[in-house]
């Protein structure tokens, strides 16, 4: 399970090196992101896809390369989520071509693009292509971000998933634990921590088996359930997304009651939006 939509600090990086020449007509990034969040909060993926295509065309028309990269990163995340592989691969190629250039090296913008591309590669069964991108992003993030920056937590969690796919369970476990340590320091980080605990449960199951790892799996499920019930955790569109994605993981490990509760909770939030 993973999530990689951009945060404000990603698309408003103060020293983004995508040159803004006088002839550039920038797209309204804040308005673009707010409207996209509205569509995603309602689970309206067709509207989100149309929104992204419109603003990609506007960015290209205005020669706004920074805006184009923002839109491409969001396209990668959406196409991964709705399982449109050809469109996702096209967006990845365009984003990496735009971001992975000599003057963009060691920037958060490149790191974010690498993480998004790698996460999509892994989602489509290409872990071997994902890991080199994750390692490059890790080198950038660890050099330029604060040790407790939430983006590092997201990187470690998603990178761990790719390591599981490649059978490197020890590094995956280490990365999951590093992710938990960072997420615990974030405001409302409980949702992300719940996802990571469920990922740890899956890791134990594939590593030692469900029977041998029953106690460890149970402890992970208990912790994830507890985190999702955190009283002050906002019950918004993102929380609905997390519930929707966590529900099958509980069911997979035999907790069908929690699976039904979370699925119904997500449905109700989407309906209210």
DRENSEDO-810856 format. One record per residue: residue in one letter; x, y, z of N, C-alpha, C, O in turn. Coordinates in steps of 0.1 Angstrom, whole numbers, padded with zeros to 4 digits, always signed. Each point is the difference from the previous one (the first is absolute). Layout:
! DRENSEDO-810856
AXYZXYZXYZXYZ/...
END
This chain:
! DRENSEDO-810856
X+0009-0012+0000-0009+0012+0000+0009+0012+0000+0010+0001+0007/X-0014+0009-0015+0008+0012-0001-0009+0011-0004-0010-0002-0006/X+0016+0014+0008-0007+0012-0004+0010+0011-0003+0009+0002+0008/X-0010+0005-0019+0010+0009-0004-0004+0013-0006+0007+0005-0008/X-0019-0001+0011-0004+0013-0005+0009+0011+0006+0005-0001+0011/X-0003+0012-0019+0009+0010+0004-0005+0008+0012-0013+0002+0001/X+0022+0003+0007-0004+0009+0011+0005+0014-0005+0008+0002-0009/X-0013+0008+0017+0003+0014-0004+0015+0002-0001+0004+0007-0010/X+0004-0012+0019+0014+0002+0000+0007-0006-0012+0011+0004-0004/X-0018-0014-0003+0006-0006-0012-0001+0009-0012+0009+0001-0008/X-0021+0005+0006-0002+0008-0012+0003+0015+0002-0001+0007-0009/X+0005-0003+0021+0004+0013+0003+0014+0001+0004+0004+0009+0008/X+0004-0018-0013+0014+0000+0004+0007+0014-0004-0001+0003-0012/X+0006+0004+0022+0005+0014-0003+0011+0001-0010+0001+0010-0007/X+0007-0021+0005+0011+0001-0009-0001-0010-0011+0010-0005-0005/X-0022+0003+0000-0002-0009-0011+0008+0006-0012-0001+0011-0003/X+0008-0020-0004+0009+0004-0010-0006-0001-0014+0008+0002-0010/X-0021-0004+0009-0007+0001-0013-0001+0015-0003-0009+0006+0005/X+0017-0001-0014+0000+0014-0003-0013+0006-0004-0007-0006-0008/X+0004+0018+0014-0013+0007-0003+0004+0012-0009+0003+0010+0006/X-0003-0012-0019+0003+0011-0009-0012+0010-0001-0011-0004+0003/X+0014+0016-0008-0011+0010-0002-0011-0005-0008-0012+0004+0002/X+0014-0013-0012-0011-0004-0009-0008-0011+0006-0010-0005-0006/X+0013+0001+0018-0007-0011+0007-0013+0006+0006+0000+0010+0006/X-0011-0018-0008-0013+0003+0006-0003-0011+0010-0005-0010-0004/X+0008+0012+0017-0001-0011+0010-0015-0003+0002-0008+0009+0001/X+0006-0022+0001-0014-0004+0004-0001+0003+0015+0010+0001+0008/X-0023+0001-0003-0002+0003+0014+0001-0013+0009-0010-0007+0002/X+0022+0005+0002+0003-0013+0007-0010-0002+0012-0005-0011+0002/X+0004+0021+0006-0008-0002+0012-0015-0004-0003-0006-0009+0005/X+0001+0017-0015-0014-0003-0004-0001-0014-0007-0010-0007+0002/X+0020+0004-0009+0000-0014-0007+0000-0011+0011-0007-0009-0001/X+0015+0011+0011+0001-0010+0011-0013-0001+0008-0004-0011+0004/X-0001+0022-0001-0012+0001+0008-0012-0007-0007-0007-0008+0006/X+0006+0010-0019-0011-0006-0008+0003-0015-0001-0010-0008+0000/X+0022+0004-0002+0003-0014-0001-0003-0007+0013-0005-0011+0000/X+0008+0017+0011-0003-0006+0013-0015-0001+0002-0005-0010+0006/X-0003+0019-0011-0015-0002+0000-0004-0012-0007-0008-0008+0005/X+0013+0006-0017-0004-0012-0008+0004-0013+0007-0007-0009+0001/X+0020+0009+0004+0005-0012+0007-0008-0002+0013-0002-0012+0004/X-0002+0023+0003-0007-0002+0012-0014-0006-0002-0005-0006+0009/X+0000+0008-0021-0013-0007-0003+0001-0013-0007-0009-0007-0004/X+0022+0003+0002+0003-0013-0007-0005+0001-0014-0003-0010-0006/X+0003+0022+0000-0004+0002-0014+0012+0000-0009+0005+0010-0003/X+0000-0022+0000+0012-0001-0008-0001+0004-0014+0009+0006-0006/X-0021-0008-0001-0001+0005-0014+0001+0016+0000+0007+0005-0009/X-0013+0002+0019+0002+0014+0000+0014+0004+0003+0005+0010-0006/X+0002-0017+0015+0014+0003+0003+0008-0002-0013+0009+0008-0002/X-0011-0019-0005+0007-0002-0012-0002+0011-0011+0010+0005-0006/X-0022-0001+0005-0003+0011-0010+0007+0013+0005+0005+0008-0008/X-0006-0005+0021+0007+0011+0006+0015+0000-0003+0005+0011-0004/X+0001-0022+0005+0015-0001-0002+0003+0002-0015+0010+0007-0003/X-0018-0013-0005+0003+0002-0015-0002+0014-0004+0008+0005-0008/X-0018+0002+0013-0002+0014-0003+0012+0009+0004+0005+0008-0008/X+0000-0010+0020+0010+0008+0005+0014-0003-0006+0009+0008+0000/X-0008-0021-0004+0013-0004-0007+0000+0008-0013+0011+0005-0004/X-0022-0005-0003+0000+0008-0013+0002+0015+0002+0007+0006-0007/X-0013-0001+0018+0002+0014+0003+0015+0003+0004+0005+0010-0005/X+0002-0019+0012+0014+0002+0003+0008+0000-0012+0010+0008-0001/X-0013-0018-0008+0008+0000-0012-0002+0012-0009+0009+0005-0006/X-0022-0001+0005-0003+0012-0008+0007+0013+0006+0005+0008-0008/X-0004-0007+0021+0007+0011+0006+0015-0002+0002+0006+0009+0006/X+0000-0020-0011+0014-0003+0002+0004+0000+0014+0011+0004+0004/X-0020-0008+0005+0002-0001+0014+0005-0014+0004-0008-0008+0003/X+0021+0007-0003+0006-0013+0003-0001-0005+0014-0002-0011+0003/X+0002+0021+0006-0002-0003+0015-0014-0005+0002-0002-0010+0007/X-0008+0017-0013-0013-0004+0001-0003-0014-0006-0007-0008+0005/X+0013+0006-0017-0001-0012-0007+0005-0012+0009-0006-0011+0000/X+0017+0013+0006+0006-0011+0009-0010-0003+0011-0001-0011+0004/X-0005+0022+0002-0009-0003+0011-0012-0008-0005-0004-0009+0007/X-0001+0012-0019-0012-0007-0005+0005-0015-0003-0008-0009+0003/X+0019+0008-0009+0005-0014-0003+0001-0008+0012-0003-0012+0000/X+0009+0017+0011+0001-0007+0012-0014-0005+0005-0001-0011+0005/X-0008+0020-0006-0014-0004+0005-0006-0010-0010-0008-0009+0005/X+0011+0010-0017-0005-0010-0010+0006-0014+0004-0008-0010+0000/X+0020+0009+0003+0007-0012+0004-0008-0007+0011-0003-0011+0000/X+0000+0020+0011-0007-0006+0011-0014-0004-0003-0004-0011+0005/X-0003+0018-0013-0014-0003-0003+0000-0013-0009-0008-0009+0003/X+0016+0009-0014+0000-0012-0009+0004-0013+0008-0004-0011-0003/X+0013+0013+0012+0004-0012+0009-0012-0004+0007-0003-0012+0001/X-0004+0021+0005-0011-0004+0009-0012-0006-0008-0006-0010+0005/X+0004+0015-0017-0012-0006-0008+0005-0010-0010-0007-0005-0009/X+0020+0001+0010+0006-0011-0007-0001+0001-0015-0003-0009-0008/X+0007+0021+0003+0001+0003-0014+0015+0000-0003+0007+0010+0000/X-0001-0022-0003+0014-0001-0001+0006+0007-0012+0010+0007+0002/X-0015-0008-0015+0006+0008-0011+0001+0015+0003+0010+0006-0003/X-0021-0001+0008-0001+0015+0003+0010+0003+0011+0007+0011-0001/X-0006-0019+0011+0010+0002+0011+0014+0000-0005+0008+0008+0003/X-0004-0018-0012+0013-0001-0005+0004+0012-0008+0011+0005+0000/X-0021+0000-0008+0002+0012-0008+0003+0012+0009+0009+0008-0003/X-0017-0007+0013+0002+0011+0010+0014+0000+0007+0006+0010+0001/X-0002-0022+0002+0013-0002+0007+0011+0004-0010+0009+0007+0004/X-0010-0012-0016+0011+0004-0010+0001+0015-0001+0011+0006-0001/X-0023+0000-0001+0000+0015-0002+0006+0007+0013+0007+0010-0002/X-0012-0014+0014+0005+0006+0012+0015-0001+0002+0007+0009+0004/X-0002-0021-0006+0014-0003+0002+0009+0008-0010+0010+0005+0003/X-0015-0004-0015+0007+0008-0011+0001+0014+0004+0010+0007-0002/X-0021-0002+0008-0001+0014+0004+0009+0003+0013+0006+0011+0001/X-0006-0020+0008+0006+0002+0013+0014-0005+0002+0008+0006+0007/X-0005-0017-0014+0014-0006+0002+0010+0006-0010+0004-0007-0009/X-0001+0019+0011+0010+0007-0008+0011+0006+0009-0001+0000+0012/X+0012+0003-0018+0012+0004+0008-0003+0012+0010+0005-0001+0011/X-0013+0011-0015-0002+0011+0009-0011-0003+0011-0002+0008+0008/X-0004-0020-0009-0010-0004+0010+0005-0010+0010-0007-0004+0009/X+0020+0000-0010+0005-0010+0009+0000+0005+0014+0003+0012+0003/X-0005-0021+0007+0000+0003+0014-0011+0010+0004+0002+0008+0010/X-0013-0007-0017-0011+0008+0004-0011-0008+0005-0002-0012-0004/X-0006+0017+0013-0012-0007+0005-0010-0003-0012-0006-0010+0000/X+0005+0019-0009-0008-0002-0012+0003-0013-0007-0009-0008-0003/X+0022+0006+0001+0004-0013-0007-0003-0011+0009-0005-0011-0004/X+0008+0012+0017-0002-0011+0010-0015-0004+0000-0003-0012+0000/X-0006+0022+0000-0014-0003+0000-0004-0007-0012-0008-0010+0000/X+0013+0014-0012-0003-0006-0012+0005-0015-0001-0007-0009-0005/X+0019+0007+0010+0005-0014+0001-0008-0009+0008-0003-0011-0003/X-0001+0016+0015-0009-0008+0009-0013-0003-0007-0004-0012+0001/X-0002+0021-0007-0013-0002-0007+0001-0010-0011-0008-0009-0001/X+0019+0010-0007+0002-0009-0011+0003-0014+0005-0005-0010-0005/X+0013+0009+0016+0004-0013+0005-0012-0007+0006-0002-0012-0001/X-0006+0020+0008-0012-0006+0007-0010-0006-0011-0006-0010+0002/X+0005+0017-0013-0008-0005-0011+0006-0012-0007-0008-0009-0002/X+0021+0009+0000+0006-0012-0005-0003-0012+0008-0003-0011-0005/X+0005+0013+0018-0002-0012+0009-0015-0004+0000-0003-0012+0001/X-0006+0021-0002-0015-0003+0000-0003-0009-0012-0009-0008+0000/X+0017+0010-0011-0003-0008-0012+0010-0011-0002+0002-0005-0011/X+0003+0000+0022+0009-0012+0000+0014+0002-0005+0006-0010-0005/X-0001+0022+0005+0013+0003-0005+0010+0004+0011+0006+0011+0000/X-0006-0019+0011+0008+0004+0012+0015+0002-0004+0007+0008+0006/X-0002-0016-0016+0014+0001-0004+0003+0014-0006+0011+0004+0001/X-0021+0002-0007+0002+0013-0005-0002+0011+0010+0005+0011-0001/X-0013-0014+0011-0004+0009+0011+0012+0003+0009+0003+0011+0004/X+0004-0022+0001+0010+0001+0010+0011+0010-0003+0004+0008+0008/X+0002-0008-0021+0010+0010-0003-0004+0014+0001+0007+0009+0005/X-0020-0006-0008-0006+0013+0001-0001+0004+0015+0003+0011+0004/X-0008-0021+0004-0001+0003+0014+0013+0003+0007+0001+0009+0008/X+0010-0016-0012+0013+0002+0006+0005+0014-0004+0006+0007+0008/X-0008-0003-0020+0004+0013-0004-0008+0011+0007+0006+0010+0005/X-0019-0012-0003-0008+0009+0008+0004+0000+0014+0000+0011+0007/X+0004-0022-0001+0004-0001+0014+0013+0008+0002+0001+0008+0010/X+0008-0008-0020+0012+0008+0002-0003+0014+0000+0006+0008+0007/X-0015-0003-0016-0004+0014+0000-0007+0004+0012+0004+0010+0007/X-0015-0018-0003-0008+0004+0012+0009+0001+0013-0001+0009+0007/X+0009-0019-0005+0008-0001+0012+0011+0011+0000+0004+0004+0011/X-0001+0002-0022+0010+0011-0001-0007+0013+0002+0007+0009+0006/X-0019-0007-0010-0006+0014+0000-0012+0001+0009-0003+0012+0003/X-0003-0022+0002-0011+0001+0009+0004-0002+0015+0010-0006+0003/X-0018+0011+0005+0002-0002+0015-0003-0015+0003-0008-0006-0007/X+0015+0000+0017-0001-0014+0002-0015-0004+0004-0003-0012-0002/X-0005+0021+0007-0014-0003+0003-0010+0005-0010-0012+0000+0003/X+0017+0003-0015-0010+0005-0010-0009-0012-0005+0005-0011-0002/X-0017+0014+0001-0010-0011-0003+0002-0006-0013-0003-0012-0003/X+0010+0019-0007+0002-0006-0013+0010-0011+0001-0001-0009-0008/X+0010+0009+0018+0009-0011+0002-0008-0012+0004+0003-0011-0004/X-0012+0013+0013-0009-0011+0004-0007-0007-0011+0000-0012-0001/X-0005+0020-0008-0007-0005-0012+0009-0008-0009-0003-0011-0005/X+0015+0016+0003+0010-0006-0008+0004-0014+0006+0000-0010-0007/X+0003+0010+0020+0004-0013+0006-0011-0010-0001+0003-0012-0002/X-0015+0016+0005-0012-0010-0001-0001-0006-0014-0001-0012-0001/X+0001+0021-0009-0002-0005-0014+0012-0008-0005-0002-0010-0007/X+0014+0014+0011+0012-0007-0004+0000-0014+0007+0004-0010-0007/X-0009+0009+0019-0001-0013+0007-0009-0009-0008+0003-0012-0001/X-0014+0017-0004-0009-0009-0008+0007-0006-0012-0002-0012-0003/X+0011+0020-0004+0007-0005-0011+0010-0011+0004+0002-0010-0006/X+0005+0012+0018+0009-0009+0005-0007-0013+0003+0006-0011-0001/X-0018+0011+0007-0008-0012+0002-0002-0008-0013+0002-0012+0000/X-0005+0019-0011-0003-0006-0012+0013-0007-0005-0001-0010-0007/X+0013+0016+0010+0012-0006-0005+0006-0010+0010+0010-0006-0002/X-0018+0003+0013+0004-0010+0010+0011+0004+0010+0005-0008+0007/X-0002+0021-0006+0009+0005+0010-0007+0004+0012-0003+0012+0002/X-0001-0021+0006-0009+0002+0011+0006+0008+0012-0006+0008+0007/X+0020-0010-0005+0006+0007+0011+0001+0015-0003-0003+0008+0009/X+0007-0005-0021+0001+0015-0003-0015+0006+0000-0001+0011+0005/X-0008-0019-0010-0014+0005+0001-0005+0003+0014-0006+0010+0002/X+0009-0019+0007-0004+0002+0014+0007+0012+0006-0006+0008+0007/X+0019-0006-0010+0007+0011+0005-0006+0013-0005-0002+0010+0007/X-0002-0010-0020-0006+0012-0006-0014+0003+0006-0003+0012+0002/X-0005-0022+0000-0013+0002+0006+0002+0006+0014-0008+0009+0003/X+0017-0014+0005+0002+0006+0013+0005+0014+0000-0004+0008+0008/X+0013-0005-0018+0004+0014-0001-0012+0009-0004-0001+0012+0005/X-0007-0017-0014-0012+0008-0004-0009+0002+0012-0005+0012+0002/X+0003-0021+0007-0009+0001+0012+0006+0011+0009-0007+0008+0006/X+0020-0008-0004+0006+0010+0009-0002+0014-0005-0002+0009+0008/X+0002-0007-0021-0002+0013-0006-0015+0004+0001-0003+0011+0004/X-0005-0020-0008-0015+0003+0000-0005+0003+0013-0010+0007+0002/X+0016-0013+0009-0005+0002+0013+0002+0015+0004-0007+0004+0010/X+0016+0003-0016+0002+0014+0003-0008+0010-0008+0001+0012+0002/X-0009-0018-0012-0008+0009-0008-0014+0003+0006-0006-0009+0006/X+0001+0021-0008-0014+0002+0004-0009-0009-0008+0000+0000-0012/X-0009-0007+0019-0010-0009-0006+0007-0011-0008-0004-0004-0011/X+0016+0000+0015+0007-0010-0007-0005-0014+0003+0006-0010-0005/X-0016+0009+0013-0006-0014+0004-0004-0008-0012+0002-0012-0001/X-0008+0019-0009-0005-0007-0012+0011-0007-0007-0001-0012-0004/X+0012+0020+0001+0011-0006-0007+0007-0011+0009+0005-0010-0006/X-0005+0012+0019+0006-0011+0008-0008-0013-0001+0005-0011+0000/X-0019+0013+0000-0008-0012-0001+0003-0008-0013+0001-0012+0000/X+0001+0019-0011+0003-0006-0013+0013-0008+0002+0001-0011-0005/X+0009+0017+0011+0013-0006+0002-0001-0013+0009+0007-0010-0003/X-0015+0011+0013-0001-0012+0009-0007-0011-0008+0004-0012+0002/X-0013+0015-0011-0006-0011-0008+0010-0005-0010+0000-0012-0003/X+0008+0021-0002+0011-0005-0009+0010-0009+0008+0004-0010-0006/X-0002+0013+0018+0009-0009+0008-0007-0013+0003+0007-0011+0000/X-0020+0011+0002-0007-0013+0001+0001-0009-0012+0003-0012+0001/X-0004+0019-0013+0002-0008-0012+0014-0005-0002+0002-0011-0005/X+0008+0019+0010+0014-0004-0001+0002-0013+0009+0006-0009-0005/X-0011+0009+0017+0001-0011+0009-0006-0013-0007+0006-0010+0001/X-0018+0012-0007-0007-0011-0006+0008-0007-0011+0001-0012-0001/X+0005+0021-0008+0008-0005-0011+0013-0005+0004+0006-0009-0006/X+0000+0014+0017+0013-0004+0005+0000-0013+0008+0007-0009-0004/X-0016+0008+0014+0001-0012+0008-0013-0008-0001-0001-0011+0005/X-0009+0016-0011-0013-0007-0002-0010+0005+0011+0003+0005+0010/X-0016-0006-0014-0011+0005+0009+0000-0007+0013-0003+0006+0011/X+0005-0019-0011-0001-0008+0013+0012+0003+0009-0002+0003+0012/X+0014-0003-0017+0012+0003+0008+0000+0015+0005+0005+0003+0011/X-0010+0005-0019+0000+0014+0003-0013+0006+0006-0002+0012+0000/X-0007-0021+0004-0013+0004+0005+0000+0011+0010-0007+0009-0001/X+0015-0011+0012+0001+0010+0010+0005+0014-0005-0006+0010+0004/X+0016-0010-0012+0005+0012-0005-0010+0007-0010-0001+0012+0001/X-0005-0020-0009-0010+0005-0009-0012+0006+0008-0005+0011-0003/X+0001-0018+0013-0011+0005+0009+0003+0013+0007-0008+0009+0000/X+0021-0007+0004+0004+0012+0007+0000+0012-0010-0004+0011+0003/X+0008-0014-0016+0000+0010-0010-0015+0005-0003-0003+0011-0002/X-0006-0021+0001-0014+0003-0003-0006+0008+0011-0007+0010-0002/X+0010-0014+0015-0005+0008+0011+0005+0014+0000-0008+0009+0003/X+0020-0007-0006+0006+0014+0000-0006+0008-0011-0003+0012+0002/X+0001-0018-0014-0006+0007-0011-0014+0004+0003-0005+0011-0003/X-0003-0020+0009-0014+0002+0003+0000+0012+0010-0009+0009-0001/X+0017-0009+0011+0001+0010+0011+0003+0014-0007-0007+0010+0004/X+0016-0010-0013+0004+0013-0006-0011+0006-0008-0002+0012+0000/X-0005-0021-0007-0011+0005-0009-0012+0005+0008-0009+0007-0005/X+0008-0011+0018-0010+0005+0009+0004+0012+0008-0007+0005+0009/X+0019+0001-0012+0005+0012+0007-0011+0011-0001-0005+0003-0010/X+0001+0002+0022-0011+0009+0001+0001+0012-0008-0010+0004-0007/X+0021+0003+0006+0001+0013-0007+0005-0002-0014+0004+0010-0006/X-0003-0022+0001+0004-0002-0014-0011+0005-0009-0011-0005+0001/X+0013+0015-0010-0011+0005-0008-0006-0010-0009+0006-0008-0007/X-0019+0007+0008-0008-0009-0008-0003+0006-0014-0012+0003-0003/X+0022-0001-0005-0001+0007-0013+0001-0010-0011+0000-0012+0002/X+0002+0017-0015+0002-0008-0011+0012-0009+0000-0001-0012-0004/X+0012+0017+0010+0012-0008+0001-0002-0011+0010+0004-0012-0002/X-0011+0015+0013-0003-0011+0010-0008-0011-0007+0002-0012+0003/X-0012+0016-0011-0008-0009-0007+0008-0009-0009-0002-0012-0001/X+0012+0018-0006+0009-0007-0009+0008-0011+0008+0001-0011-0004/X+0004+0016+0016+0008-0010+0008-0009-0011+0005+0004-0012+0000/X-0016+0015+0005-0009-0011+0004-0003-0010-0011+0000-0012+0002/X-0003+0018-0014-0003-0008-0012+0012-0010-0003-0002-0011-0004/X+0014+0016+0005+0012-0008-0003+0004-0009+0011+0005-0011-0003/X-0008+0014+0015+0003-0008+0012-0010-0012+0002+0004-0010+0004/X-0016+0012-0008-0010-0010+0002+0003-0013-0005-0001-0010+0007/X+0005+0008-0020+0004-0013-0005+0011-0007+0007+0001-0012+0001/X+0009+0021+0004+0011-0006+0008-0004-0007+0013+0005-0011+0003/X-0015+0017+0004-0006-0006+0011-0007-0013-0003+0002-0010+0006/X-0009+0011-0017-0007-0012-0005+0009-0012-0004-0002-0011+0003/X+0013+0015-0009+0010-0010-0004+0006-0008+0012+0003-0012-0001/X-0002+0019+0012+0005-0006+0012-0011-0005+0009+0003-0004+0012/X-0015+0003-0017-0011-0007+0007-0008+0009+0009-0010-0005+0006/X+0012+0018-0006-0008+0010+0008-0011+0006-0009+0001+0011-0004/X-0011-0019+0002-0011+0004-0009-0009+0011+0006-0006+0008-0007/X+0005-0008+0020-0008+0011+0007+0006+0014-0003-0007+0009-0005/X+0020-0008+0007+0007+0013-0002-0001+0003-0015-0001+0012-0004/X+0003-0022-0005-0001+0002-0014-0013+0007-0004-0001+0010-0007/X-0010-0016+0013-0014+0006-0004-0001+0014+0006-0006+0009-0006/X+0010-0007+0018-0001+0013+0007+0007+0011-0008-0005+0011-0003/X+0017-0014-0001+0008+0010-0007-0005+0003-0014-0001+0011-0005/X-0004-0022-0002-0006+0002-0013-0012+0009+0000-0003+0008-0008/X-0006-0011+0019-0012+0008+0001+0003+0014+0004-0006+0010-0004/X+0016-0008+0012+0004+0014+0005+0005+0008-0012-0003+0011-0002/X+0011-0017-0007+0005+0007-0012-0012+0003-0009+0000+0012-0005/X-0009-0021+0003-0012+0003-0008-0008+0011+0005-0004+0009-0008/X+0002-0008+0021-0008+0011+0006+0007+0013-0002-0007+0011-0002/X+0020-0010+0004+0007+0012-0002-0001+0005-0014-0002+0012-0003/X+0004-0021-0007+0000+0004-0014-0014+0005-0003-0002+0010-0008/X-0009-0016+0013-0013+0004-0003-0004+0014+0006-0008+0007-0006/X+0015-0004+0017-0002+0013+0006+0007+0012-0007-0003+0011+0001/X+0013-0015-0009+0009+0010-0007-0008+0006-0011+0006+0009-0007/
END
